[in-house]
């Protein structure tokens, strides 16, 4: 099975932070192993302005706890790299599509994700302590989220619920047997062509 799809989160923002802040959320692959390859997000960058986001992942939830939660320490987190982004046509609005380092989520598991905004602030949805938001298309689920003014430390300010505004684009990861089957068919066809 191979496909690409986009899961929409909040389509507007009503709050935001500053450069250096982090956003935290969880993604779950309902049954099929998925690779999240791009996203959009809202930021404080000027129209058409460039900004960067460092993408982190962990094998457990990213959510909860000001002083004891996953986002209060770098323990368990892996940096996947820095993604270059461009703000869209609206100030404090949605970015253009951002190619991010792939976030692989094995079918039936949950992965924690952190986005640290380097030279623009994140804009997100939420102003109070309402319950976290859930978004799903039946293949990928998103639980969002928290924000921290000093990610991976026990200092700064912790905010929840602060939901991702934007989208996540993903594709299915072929199972190893599918890849072996394709390789066998390719080899068979190559041999058949040689005989002709």
For each residue, the residues with C-beta under 8 A, 3 or more apart:
1: 32 172 174 178
2: 171 172 174
3: 171 172
4: 169 170 171
5: 137 139 140 169 170 171
6: 167 168 169 170
7: 135 136 137 140 142 167 168 169 170
8: 11 135 167
9: 133 135 142 144 163 164 165 166 167 168
10: 13 124 125 133 163 164 165 166
11: 8 165
12: 125 165
13: 10 16 42 92 93 123 124 125 165
14: 125 126 127
15: 123 124 125 126 127 162
16: 13 42 43 44 92 121 122 123 124
17: 21 117 121 122 123 124 147 149 159
18: 21 44 121 149
19: 44 117 118 119 120 121
20: 116 117 118 149 150 151
21: 17 18 116 117 121 122 147 148 149 151
22: 71 114 115 116 117 122 147 148 151 152
23: 41 114 115 117 122 124 144 145 146 147 162 164
24: 62 63 70 71 112 113 114 115 145 146 147 148 151
25: 62 63 112 113 142 143 144 145 146 163 164
26: 61 62 63 110 111 112 113 142 143 144
27: 36 103 105 110 111 113 140 141 142 143 168
28: 105 109 110 111 140 141 142 143
29: 32 33 34 105 106 107 108 109 139 140
30: 107 108 136 138 139 140 141
31: 107 108 139
32: 1 29 107 139 172 173
33: 29 104 105 106 107 172 173 175
34: 29 104 105 107 139 140 170 171 172 173
35: 102 103 104 105 170 171 172 173
36: 27 39 100 102 103 104 105 140 168 169 170
37: 99 100 102 169 170 171
38: 97 98 99 100 168 169
39: 36 97 98 100 166 167 168 169
40: 88 94 95 96 97 98 166 167
41: 23 53 85 94 95 98 115 122 123 164 165 166
42: 13 16 92 93 94 95 122 123 124 165 166
43: 16 51 85 87 92 95 117 120 121 122 123
44: 16 18 19 92 120 121 122 123
45: 49 50 51 85 87 95 119 120
46: 49 87 91
47: 87 88 89 90 91
48: 86 87 89
49: 45 46 86 87 120
50: 45 84 85 86 87 119
51: 43 45 85 86 87 95 117 118 119 120
52: 82 83 84 85 117 118 119
53: 41 82 83 85 98 100 115 116 117 118
54: 79 81 82 83 115 116 118
55: 79 80 81 82 83 100 101 103 113 114 115
56: 77 78 79 80 113 114 115 116
57: 77 78 80 103 111 112 113 114
58: 62 70 76 77 78 111 112 114
59: 76 109 111 112
60: 70 76 110 112
61: 26 64 70 110 112
62: 24 25 26 58 70 71 112 113 114 145 146
63: 24 25 26 69 70 112 132 143 145 146 160
64: 61 69 70 146 160
65: 68 69 70 71 72 158
66: 69 72 158
67: 72 154
68: 65 72
69: 63 64 65 66 72 146 158
70: 24 58 60 61 62 63 64 65 73 76 77 112
71: 22 24 62 65 114 146 148 151 152 158
72: 65 66 67 68 69 148 152 153 154 158
73: 70 76 152 153 154
74: 77 152
75:
76: 58 59 60 70 73
77: 56 57 58 70 74 114 152
78: 56 57 58
79: 54 55 56
80: 55 56 57 100 101 102 103
81: 54 55 101
82: 52 53 54 55 118
83: 52 53 54 55 98 99 100 101
84: 50 52 98
85: 41 43 45 50 51 52 53 95 96 98
86: 48 49 50 51 95 96 98
87: 43 45 46 47 48 49 50 51 91 93 95 96 120
88: 40 47 93 94 95 96
89: 47 48 93
90: 47 93 94
91: 46 47 87
92: 13 16 42 43 44 123
93: 13 42 87 88 89 90
94: 40 41 42 88 90 165 166
95: 40 41 42 43 45 51 85 86 87 88 98 166
96: 40 85 86 87 88
97: 38 39 40 169
98: 38 39 40 41 53 83 84 85 86 95
99: 37 38 83
100: 36 37 38 39 53 55 80 83 103
101: 55 80 81 83
102: 35 36 37 80
103: 27 35 36 55 57 80 100 111 113
104: 33 34 35 36 111 173
105: 27 28 29 33 34 35 36 109 110 111 140
106: 29 33 109
107: 29 30 31 32 33 34
108: 29 30 31
109: 28 29 59 105 106
110: 26 27 28 60 61 105
111: 26 27 28 57 58 59 103 104 105
112: 24 25 26 57 58 59 60 61 62 63 70
113: 24 25 26 27 55 56 57 62 103
114: 22 23 24 55 56 57 58 62 71 77 151 152
115: 22 23 24 41 53 54 55 56 122
116: 20 21 22 53 54 56 151
117: 17 19 20 21 22 23 43 51 52 53 120 121 122
118: 19 20 51 52 53 54 82
119: 19 45 50 51 52
120: 19 43 44 45 49 51 87 117
121: 16 17 18 19 21 43 44 117
122: 16 17 21 22 23 41 42 43 44 115 117 147
123: 13 15 16 17 41 42 43 44 92 165
124: 10 13 15 16 17 23 42 145 147 162 163 164 165
125: 10 12 13 14 15 133 162 163 164 165
126: 14 15 130 133 159 160 161 162 163
127: 14 15
128: 161
129: 160 161
130: 126 161
131: 161
132: 63 143 144 145 160 161 163
133: 9 10 125 126 143 144 145 161 163
134: 141 142 143
135: 7 8 9 141 142 144
136: 7 30 139 140 141 142
137: 5 7 140
138: 30
139: 5 29 30 31 32 34 136 170
140: 5 7 27 28 29 30 34 36 105 136 137 168 170
141: 27 28 30 134 135 136
142: 7 9 25 26 27 28 134 135 136 164 168
143: 25 26 27 28 63 132 133 134
144: 9 23 25 26 132 133 135 161 162 163 164
145: 23 24 25 62 63 124 132 133 160 161 162 163 164
146: 23 24 25 62 63 64 69 71 158 159 160 161 162
147: 17 21 22 23 24 122 124 158 159 160 162
148: 21 22 24 71 72 151 156 157 158 159
149: 17 18 20 21 156 157 159
150: 20 153 155 156 157
151: 20 21 22 24 71 114 116 148 156
152: 22 71 72 73 74 77 114
153: 72 73 150 156
154: 67 72 73
155: 150
156: 148 149 150 151 153
157: 148 149 150
158: 65 66 69 71 72 146 147 148
159: 17 126 146 147 148 149 162
160: 63 64 126 129 132 145 146 147
161: 126 128 129 130 131 132 133 144 145 146
162: 15 23 124 125 126 144 145 146 147 159
163: 9 10 25 124 125 126 132 133 144 145
164: 9 10 23 25 41 124 125 142 144 145
165: 9 10 11 12 13 41 42 94 123 124 125
166: 9 10 39 40 41 42 94 95
167: 6 7 8 9 39 40
168: 6 7 9 27 36 38 39 140 142
169: 4 5 6 7 36 37 38 39 97
170: 4 5 6 7 34 35 36 37 139 140
171: 2 3 4 5 34 35 37
172: 1 2 3 32 33 34 35
173: 32 33 34 35 104
174: 1 2 178 179 182
175: 33 178 179
176: 179 180
177: 180 181
178: 1 174 175 181 182
179: 174 175 176 182 183
180: 176 177 183 184
181: 177 178 184 185
182: 174 178 179 185 186
183: 179 180 186 187
184: 180 181 187 188
185: 181 182 188 189
186: 182 183 189 190
187: 183 184 190 191
188: 184 185 191 192
189: 185 186 192 193
190: 186 187 193 194
191: 187 188 194 195
192: 188 189 195 196
193: 189 190 196
194: 190 191
195: 191 192
196: 192 193
